[in-house]
Structures are given as C-alpha cells and as structure tokens.
C-alpha cells in the first residue's frame, strides 16, 4: 500500500513514452504485495495491452510470485504477452 502509487506512476510514465512496445518491471526487491498492488498491476496490464504494449514482471521476489499464483495472475504477468511483437 505504501508504494503502489509510486510504482503505478513509474509504470504509467514508461507507458507514455512515444514508441514504447514493452514495459518490464523489476520486482526482485519487493517482498510483499497486497490487494492494492494486485489491483494496480491488473489495471496496468489491461491498459498496456489495450495500447498494444507488452507488460510483464521480471525478476520477481518469490513471495510476490506466490501471491500472483494464488490470485491467478502469474501466467499473464511473468512472461511476455502476445502483444509483444
């Protein structure tokens, strides 16, 4: 909750770069993700996909990967999306 707005702002800034085709977020140092983080990642994934921009997370802290797996989001957020090329 404390850093979700900062991450969202950074991701949205990357998405706004003219000609961007992919955004990859490094969450290796992020050891906790709650529902607000999951919500933000889900919204950003949808927005990026709608813009034709690939988005995924790499690398991911194992604890965050587990949360993504439980939420059913791991597959779409941990590998290049089909819009990537």
MOLIN-V245457 format. One record per residue. RES is the residue in one small letter. NEAR is the number of other C-alpha atoms within 12 Angstrom. D_FIRST is the distance of its C-alpha to the first C-alpha in whole Angstrom. Layout:
BEGIN
res:RES near:NEAR d_first:D_FIRST
res:RES near:NEAR d_first:D_FIRST
END
This chain:
BEGIN
res:x near:17 d_first:0
res:x near:13 d_first:4
res:x near:17 d_first:6
res:x near:22 d_first:5
res:x near:17 d_first:8
res:x near:14 d_first:10
res:x near:25 d_first:10
res:x near:26 d_first:11
res:x near:16 d_first:14
res:x near:21 d_first:15
res:x near:30 d_first:16
res:x near:27 d_first:17
res:x near:16 d_first:19
res:x near:23 d_first:21
res:x near:29 d_first:22
res:x near:18 d_first:24
res:x near:16 d_first:26
res:x near:11 d_first:29
res:x near:12 d_first:31
res:x near:21 d_first:27
res:x near:25 d_first:28
res:x near:30 d_first:25
res:x near:36 d_first:22
res:x near:32 d_first:21
res:x near:30 d_first:17
res:x near:21 d_first:18
res:x near:25 d_first:15
res:x near:18 d_first:17
res:x near:16 d_first:15
res:x near:25 d_first:12
res:x near:18 d_first:13
res:x near:24 d_first:10
res:x near:31 d_first:8
res:x near:23 d_first:7
res:x near:17 d_first:8
res:x near:18 d_first:6
res:x near:28 d_first:7
res:x near:28 d_first:10
res:x near:20 d_first:11
res:x near:26 d_first:10
res:x near:39 d_first:13
res:x near:25 d_first:15
res:x near:20 d_first:15
res:x near:34 d_first:16
res:x near:35 d_first:18
res:x near:23 d_first:20
res:x near:21 d_first:21
res:x near:33 d_first:22
res:x near:27 d_first:24
res:x near:17 d_first:25
res:x near:23 d_first:26
res:x near:21 d_first:28
res:x near:31 d_first:26
res:x near:31 d_first:25
res:x near:39 d_first:21
res:x near:35 d_first:20
res:x near:32 d_first:18
res:x near:22 d_first:21
res:x near:20 d_first:20
res:x near:27 d_first:18
res:x near:21 d_first:17
res:x near:20 d_first:19
res:x near:20 d_first:16
res:x near:31 d_first:14
res:x near:30 d_first:17
res:x near:20 d_first:18
res:x near:24 d_first:15
res:x near:29 d_first:16
res:x near:19 d_first:19
res:x near:16 d_first:19
res:x near:21 d_first:17
res:x near:15 d_first:20
res:x near:25 d_first:18
res:x near:27 d_first:20
res:x near:20 d_first:23
res:x near:24 d_first:22
res:x near:37 d_first:19
res:x near:30 d_first:21
res:x near:22 d_first:25
res:x near:24 d_first:26
res:x near:26 d_first:26
res:x near:19 d_first:30
res:x near:21 d_first:29
res:x near:19 d_first:29
res:x near:13 d_first:33
END
